[in-house]
Amino acid sequence: MTIQDIARPGTVRRTPAQSLRGLCGGAVYLPGDPGVDEARTPWNVAVEQHPAAVAYPADAEETAQLVKGAVAAGLRVAPQNTGHNAGPLGRLDDVVLVRTSAMTHVGIDPVRQVARVGGGALWLPVVEAAAAQGFAVLHGSSPDVGVAGYSLGGGIFVYARKLGLQTNASPEWNW
Ligand SMILES: Cc1cc2nc3c(=O)[nH]c(=O)nc-3n(C[C@H](O)[C@H](O)[C@H](O)COP(=O)(O)OP(=O)(O)OC[C@H]3O[C@@H](n4cnc5c(N)ncnc54)[C@H](O)[C@@H]3O)c2cc1C
């Protein structure tokens, strides 16, 4: 506890993020909580993150409840899966870091040739699931990069010259 945490003797000041406790099945970490250092540390450990809270929703419903709770508390939200690209998020003092790493489902539709994955899926299980059905996906060089972050950020690898960027992948695209 620091001096700023004390409103008056014997009273700990409530922070806006404390209203989020109990969401995500209790997987919400506030500054000072046991486990918060592990929760707030991205893959890129060169980046120090000090968010208002870190939360691990298990599914879309928990994510929606968390976002609503953050907005009601006057906080912003930032999704983060692995934290490979943590630097650009910048200061996180009034931000709830929404760690997507619990949402890892992977589904391959061989007829439509579409992979449908959770917000926290990494590339390796998607590559393996697609390969098991005779397909390749436009993954990058690292098996532990997140599909969502990679796809939103472009996604360029050895397939790019022939097949294009992952960000452009579309079931309607006639390769
Ligand atoms: C070892 C290594 C190898 C790499 N190889 C390649 C490569 O071959 N080709 C290439 O193009 N890039 C490569 N990259 C770069 C990598 O693709 C980007 O850093 C990518 O943004 C990482 O995505 P992430 O989800 O793992 O990281 P994160 O840092 O978790 O997320 C990256 C960004 O996406 C946002 N984001 C993540 N998940 C979601 C979501 N569900 N909804 C909305 N926004 C979301 C985050 O807010 C953040 O801005 C590599 C990076 C590393 C560290």
The ligand as an ORCA input file, in Angstrom:
! r2SCAN-3c Opt
* xyz 0 1
  C       8.707    -14.275    -32.363
  C       7.799    -13.451    -33.258
  C       7.604    -13.844    -34.574
  C       6.782    -13.104    -35.424
  N       6.629    -13.498    -36.726
  C       5.861    -12.765    -37.544
  C       5.711    -13.137    -38.946
  O       6.254    -14.120    -39.430
  N       4.936    -12.351    -39.714
  C       4.290    -11.242    -39.222
  O       3.575    -10.577    -39.977
  N       4.408    -10.859    -37.921
  C       5.203    -11.591    -37.098
  N       5.338    -11.197    -35.801
  C       4.629     -9.992    -35.336
  C       3.274    -10.436    -34.735
  O       2.464    -10.927    -35.765
  C       2.597     -9.215    -34.103
  O       3.369     -8.786    -33.018
  C       1.171     -9.560    -33.664
  O       0.492     -8.333    -33.459
  C       1.149    -10.412    -32.392
  O      -0.177    -10.763    -32.094
  P      -0.514    -11.345    -30.631
  O      -2.015    -11.457    -30.570
  O       0.314    -12.532    -30.348
  O       0.025    -10.140    -29.681
  P      -0.723     -9.135    -28.733
  O       0.346     -8.186    -28.280
  O      -1.482     -9.848    -27.689
  O      -1.746     -8.375    -29.667
  C      -1.250     -7.574    -30.758
  C      -2.262     -6.452    -31.056
  O      -3.507     -7.024    -31.442
  C      -4.542     -6.599    -30.556
  N      -5.377     -7.777    -30.304
  C      -4.973     -9.004    -29.867
  N      -6.021     -9.834    -29.762
  C      -7.111     -9.120    -30.129
  C      -8.514     -9.419    -30.239
  N      -8.992    -10.637    -29.951
  N      -9.348     -8.437    -30.652
  C      -8.875     -7.189    -30.952
  N      -7.565     -6.846    -30.876
  C      -6.705     -7.803    -30.478
  C      -3.853     -6.108    -29.293
  O      -4.602     -5.102    -28.615
  C      -2.553     -5.556    -29.849
  O      -2.723     -4.233    -30.321
  C       6.141    -11.935    -34.932
  C       6.321    -11.535    -33.600
  C       7.147    -12.277    -32.762
  C       7.350    -11.795    -31.351
*
